[in-house]
Amino acid sequence: MIVDSAIYVDGRRDALRPLEEIQDTWRERGGFAWIGLYEPTREEFDSVAGEFGIHELAVKEALKIHQRPKIERYGETVFVVLKAARYVEEREEVEFGEIHAFVGSDFVVTIRYGEANELGEVRRWAESRPDLLRRGPYAVLYAIMDRIVEDYIPVVAGLEHDIDEIEVEVFGNKPDVSRRIYELFREVIEFHQATQPLAGALERLAVVEAHGIDPEVRRYLRDVQDRVLRVTERAQGFRELLTNILSVNLTLVSVNQNDQMKKISAWAAVVVVPTLIAGIYGMNFDYMPELHWRYGYVLALSLMALISFALYRNFKRTGWL
């Protein structure tokens, strides 16, 4: 579905026009076009790709979701895949989305999947900066990347808060903490996979793919790259921290299980002594020591109680009970 389409001339938005008229209009006026789509069908995207001459292989790539961040060149068109993320406070989860962008010399086509990033806000911000839009279609790509990276900051803060909570729960012996660690570990890994390749893509865009990009936009892209690197370092640190927390949790679980086994073994030892004595004197042989003694019953009970108490005191002193 096409959510917005506009022509930008001298950094300012022109009147909204039908897709069929955009190509001739922007070339006549010397500007560039920006077409925004949201989860388009193959037919919808084919109509846009036909207008801008996007390569067939690039069209196939654009319709695939769940890709890692990357940048590829198809002729004079650059295809960029970006992973958006946002922290949902109510569920304490990270929600991911995906943005594909085609950038040519005089057009930008963006495709959004998921709800993690609203490009409408990016468009409004860029339109408030005509000095930026005058620098061409790559300025739009910078605005999108800048917003995506800016949205990573609350995600980092949310993950850090969740990790702090998990550390408290681990040492508080909460029953479901292991499950939460694994779930958070999965989110951190996915977030790291979303941010790490983006730094390399930005480097390639700012340096290797630099021809045709305004020098000022290249400086902006390098700034975004620096921020992505910092986010990636934090995400890597979260992975290592969660690995350590998981190891500590497994150690604490093992220690707790060992303590429980000690208690079970100690009580079993306390119970087995009177059971053994009662079993021996319950065999009913005619010739057994003290079997017909008047105080044999009292002696047997006293012996059971004394040995059991001695075992209990010993296990209590050693910390098994």
Phi and psi in degrees as a GROMACS rama.xvg file:
@    title "Ramachandran Plot"
@    xaxis  label "Phi"
@    yaxis  label "Psi"
@TYPE xy
-81.7663  118.448  ILE-2
-96.5727  -23.7364  VAL-3
-164.055  146.857  ASP-4
-150.966  132.995  SER-5
-154.596  159.944  ALA-6
-110.462  138.604  ILE-7
-119.029  118.774  TYR-8
-120.361  124.966  VAL-9
55.1692  37.4001  ASP-10
81.1831  2.97013  GLY-11
-121.858  147.419  ARG-12
-74.4607  133.519  ARG-13
-91.3118  176.263  ASP-14
-63.464  146.993  ALA-15
-65.1917  132.044  LEU-16
-130.796  156.774  ARG-17
-62.9438  154.042  PRO-18
-57.1338  -37.1705  LEU-19
-65.5324  -25.9058  GLU-20
-95.5591  -11.8352  GLU-21
-65.1961  -45.3966  ILE-22
-58.5358  -50.475  GLN-23
-65.8003  -37.5804  ASP-24
-67.1629  -47.6573  THR-25
-69.2567  -31.3847  TRP-26
-72.9222  -33.7264  ARG-27
-66.5194  -37.9563  GLU-28
-95.278  -4.43935  ARG-29
76.9329  26.1451  GLY-30
-109.222  -152.387  GLY-31
-140.976  160.488  PHE-32
-107.107  148.341  ALA-33
-131.12  112.43  TRP-34
-108.914  127.311  ILE-35
-113.346  128.599  GLY-36
-122.586  153.149  LEU-37
-126.916  113.697  TYR-38
43.3311  60.3354  GLU-39
-74.2759  155.876  PRO-40
-79.314  170.777  THR-41
-62.1119  -40.1813  ARG-42
-65.4899  -42.5958  GLU-43
-62.8804  -42.9356  GLU-44
-73.9852  -32.6083  PHE-45
-60.14  -38.2167  ASP-46
-64.6779  -39.3232  SER-47
-70.497  -44.9255  VAL-48
-61.2418  -36.5947  ALA-49
-65.2455  -36.7792  GLY-50
-66.7047  -33.5261  GLU-51
-107.238  2.40399  PHE-52
66.4381  37.116  GLY-53
-74.7475  137.254  ILE-54
-60.548  145.571  HIS-55
-61.1355  -39.5581  GLU-56
-65.0741  -35.8838  LEU-57
-67.0178  -34.6576  ALA-58
-62.8197  -43.4558  VAL-59
-62.0461  -41.4325  LYS-60
-64.6839  -38.951  GLU-61
-67.457  -25.9098  ALA-62
-87.979  -2.23099  LEU-63
-92.3513  129.567  LYS-64
-104.449  176.552  ILE-65
63.1053  45.4035  HIS-66
-102.81  158.767  GLN-67
-83.9454  153.879  ARG-68
-56.518  135.486  PRO-69
-162.921  170.46  LYS-70
-138.182  132.081  ILE-71
-136.258  150.526  GLU-72
-112.33  128.94  ARG-73
-119.52  95.1043  TYR-74
66.0844  -122.283  GLY-75
-94.3513  6.50856  GLU-76
-109.311  134.471  THR-77
-102.532  129.704  VAL-78
-108.359  124.874  PHE-79
-123.664  133.814  VAL-80
-112.13  127.524  VAL-81
-126.652  145.036  LEU-82
-107.355  119.336  LYS-83
-94.0512  154.32  ALA-84
-148.606  148.433  ALA-85
-146.953  149.2  ARG-86
-95.9409  121.84  TYR-87
-94.1512  106.295  VAL-88
-64.3212  -37.5412  GLU-89
-62.497  -39.0629  GLU-90
-100.065  -5.82633  ARG-91
52.526  49.8314  GLU-92
-134.05  158.762  GLU-93
-101.577  126.215  VAL-94
-106.069  131.974  GLU-95
-111.406  147.692  PHE-96
-134.938  -177.955  GLY-97
-143.258  139.006  GLU-98
-128.987  126.879  ILE-99
-109.65  139.573  HIS-100
-135.658  134.539  ALA-101
-109.9  125.254  PHE-102
-122.905  121.489  VAL-103
-115.211  -170.385  GLY-104
-70.694  -23.7716  SER-105
-142.619  27.2299  ASP-106
-159.508  157.07  PHE-107
-135.868  130.122  VAL-108
-122.341  121.415  VAL-109
-115.343  141.149  THR-110
-126.896  126.85  ILE-111
-113.55  134.649  ARG-112
-122.109  132.418  TYR-113
86.7924  179.254  GLY-114
-110.356  11.6547  GLU-115
-72.5974  -19.244  ALA-116
-150.408  126.588  ASN-117
-93.9108  111.135  GLU-118
-74.9108  -13.6735  LEU-119
-60.5837  -38.6018  GLY-120
-67.8675  -37.1439  GLU-121
-64.0621  -42.0845  VAL-122
-62.2935  -44.2193  ARG-123
-64.2664  -38.3441  ARG-124
-65.0887  -43.9075  TRP-125
-64.9573  -38.1281  ALA-126
-67.9288  -21.4444  GLU-127
-79.9395  -5.60935  SER-128
-120.831  70.5204  ARG-129
-58.8035  -29.1648  PRO-130
-62.5301  -29.8443  ASP-131
-78.5797  -45.5471  LEU-132
-66.6991  -22.6585  LEU-133
-63.3763  -18.2809  ARG-134
-84.462  3.55704  ARG-135
102.686  -176.089  GLY-136
-60.7667  -30.8048  PRO-137
-69.3627  -19.4482  TYR-138
-67.1344  -34.5407  ALA-139
-65.2066  -43.4694  VAL-140
-61.5428  -39.9791  LEU-141
-60.8618  -43.6389  TYR-142
-60.7464  -39.386  ALA-143
-67.205  -47.6433  ILE-144
-62.6794  -40.4633  MET-145
-61.2984  -42.3503  ASP-146
-67.4136  -41.7169  ARG-147
-61.6986  -45.0071  ILE-148
-67.4787  -36.8765  VAL-149
-63.1657  -35.2424  GLU-150
-71.7227  -16.0255  ASP-151
-68.9376  -26.4228  TYR-152
-62.5011  -48.8016  ILE-153
-62.5716  -30.2037  PRO-154
-65.1734  -44.034  VAL-155
-60.3286  -44.5209  VAL-156
-63.6229  -41.1367  ALA-157
-65.3071  -42.9291  GLY-158
-64.8561  -39.249  LEU-159
-63.2819  -40.859  GLU-160
-64.9258  -41.6182  HIS-161
-62.9443  -39.4044  ASP-162
-65.8776  -39.2221  ILE-163
-61.4725  -41.2155  ASP-164
-64.1975  -40.1025  GLU-165
-65.4989  -38.6343  ILE-166
-59.4313  -40.6924  GLU-167
-66.5096  -41.6102  VAL-168
-66.734  -35.8137  GLU-169
-60.4847  -46.8558  VAL-170
-82.3756  -6.10132  PHE-171
-95.6715  3.84  GLY-172
57.1653  41.3487  ASN-173
-69.1416  139.65  LYS-174
-68.6374  -34.041  PRO-175
-99.7337  16.4625  ASP-176
-67.5448  -33.5976  VAL-177
-62.2636  -42.8171  SER-178
-63.1792  -41.7204  ARG-179
-66.8618  -35.3191  ARG-180
-61.367  -46.5938  ILE-181
-63.305  -42.1207  TYR-182
-63.7911  -43.4347  GLU-183
-68.3387  -36.8144  LEU-184
-59.9035  -41.958  PHE-185
-64.0157  -40.9341  ARG-186
-65.4466  -41.3958  GLU-187
-64.7409  -41.3743  VAL-188
-61.8776  -45.0231  ILE-189
-64.9298  -38.3021  GLU-190
-66.6819  -39.8891  PHE-191
-64.7814  -39.6296  HIS-192
-66.9311  -26.7303  GLN-193
-78.1493  -29.6391  ALA-194
-97.2419  -36.3078  THR-195
-61.5041  -48.5595  GLN-196
-68.1481  -20.0917  PRO-197
-65.5778  -34.8459  LEU-198
-61.7597  -43.2764  ALA-199
-65.9876  -38.5194  GLY-200
-64.1171  -40.1245  ALA-201
-66.4232  -38.3901  LEU-202
-62.8808  -42.7589  GLU-203
-66.2545  -38.4294  ARG-204
-68.6166  -37.9947  LEU-205
-82.051  -19.0913  ALA-206
-121.466  -65.0308  VAL-207
-65.6775  -43.1515  VAL-208
-93.9593  26.2306  GLU-209
-70.3242  -23.9916  ALA-210
-64.3068  133.712  HIS-211
91.0719  -6.12913  GLY-212
-104.117  132.466  ILE-213
-57.7275  135.871  ASP-214
-55.983  -37.0133  PRO-215
-66.4003  -39.0208  GLU-216
-64.7156  -36.4196  VAL-217
-62.5137  -37.6135  ARG-218
-65.8972  -40.1373  ARG-219
-61.4046  -41.0836  TYR-220
-65.9157  -36.6728  LEU-221
-66.5098  -33.5593  ARG-222
-64.5478  -43.0116  ASP-223
-62.1063  -39.8287  VAL-224
-60.7808  -42.1215  GLN-225
-60.3317  -41.5491  ASP-226
-69.2436  -36.7387  ARG-227
-63.1732  -41.1873  VAL-228
-60.7787  -39.4006  LEU-229
-66.4546  -40.2925  ARG-230
-64.6926  -40.9727  VAL-231
-63.0046  -40.6755  THR-232
-62.354  -39.9616  GLU-233
-65.5774  -42.1441  ARG-234
-63.3888  -40.7037  ALA-235
-63.7449  -39.691  GLN-236
-62.9593  -37.7653  GLY-237
-63.2488  -40.3357  PHE-238
-60.9391  -45.9679  ARG-239
-66.0475  -39.6702  GLU-240
-65.2484  -42.3745  LEU-241
-67.2598  -33.7922  LEU-242
-61.5721  -43.2993  THR-243
-66.3329  -41.3398  ASN-244
-62.6652  -40.7504  ILE-245
-63.3706  -41.6479  LEU-246
-63.5012  -42.5882  SER-247
-63.3022  -42.3133  VAL-248
-62.5425  -43.3824  ASN-249
-63.409  -37.6305  LEU-250
-64.9257  -43.6651  THR-251
-65.1024  -37.8973  LEU-252
-63.8813  -42.6736  VAL-253
-63.8686  -41.9073  SER-254
-62.9563  -42.9205  VAL-255
-63.6152  -42.9053  ASN-256
-63.8282  -38.2584  GLN-257
-64.7191  -39.0076  ASN-258
-63.6357  -40.5242  ASP-259
-65.1008  -40.2467  GLN-260
-64.9394  -36.66  MET-261
-61.2576  -44.6844  LYS-262
-63.8076  -43.4192  LYS-263
-62.4619  -44.5187  ILE-264
-64.0809  -39.9303  SER-265
-65.1211  -45.5409  ALA-266
-66.2712  -33.6306  TRP-267
-64.1127  -39.8257  ALA-268
-66.2724  -37.9671  ALA-269
-65.2187  -39.532  VAL-270
-77.423  -30.4964  VAL-271
-69.9933  -27.5267  VAL-272
-66.3487  -54.5885  VAL-273
-63.0051  -31.4077  PRO-274
-64.6936  -40.0723  THR-275
-65.0495  -46.5465  LEU-276
-63.6729  -44.1601  ILE-277
-64.6408  -34.4022  ALA-278
-67.799  -40.1505  GLY-279
-65.2321  -46.5704  ILE-280
-83.3875  3.04454  TYR-281
-98.2938  7.85796  GLY-282
-80.7655  -16.2974  MET-283
61.9834  36.5788  ASN-284
-75.8309  151.867  PHE-285
-71.061  -36.4172  ASP-286
-109.725  91.5929  TYR-287
-134.045  142.636  MET-288
-60.8368  134.994  PRO-289
63.4238  14.0007  GLU-290
-67.598  -37.7747  LEU-291
-105.19  14.9619  HIS-292
-75.6787  143.997  TRP-293
-64.3296  -35.1286  ARG-294
-103.341  15.4737  TYR-295
-62.4863  -40.6732  GLY-296
-63.4732  -45.1676  TYR-297
-64.4351  -40.5848  VAL-298
-62.533  -43.5121  LEU-299
-62.4579  -44.7845  ALA-300
-64.9482  -41.0557  LEU-301
-64.5992  -40.9801  SER-302
-62.9415  -43.2751  LEU-303
-59.7512  -48.1818  MET-304
-65.7252  -41.3515  ALA-305
-65.5158  -47.4659  LEU-306
-66.3064  -41.7804  ILE-307
-61.8177  -42.0853  SER-308
-65.7583  -39.8336  PHE-309
-64.2792  -41.9325  ALA-310
-64.3372  -41.4392  LEU-311
-61.2605  -45.8774  TYR-312
-62.489  -40.2133  ARG-313
-66.3731  -44.9363  ASN-314
-66.4393  -35.0743  PHE-315
-66.8771  -39.1327  LYS-316
-68.6695  -33.7202  ARG-317
-86.9347  -4.18396  THR-318
88.0471  11.2603  GLY-319
-80.2476  -20.4218  TRP-320
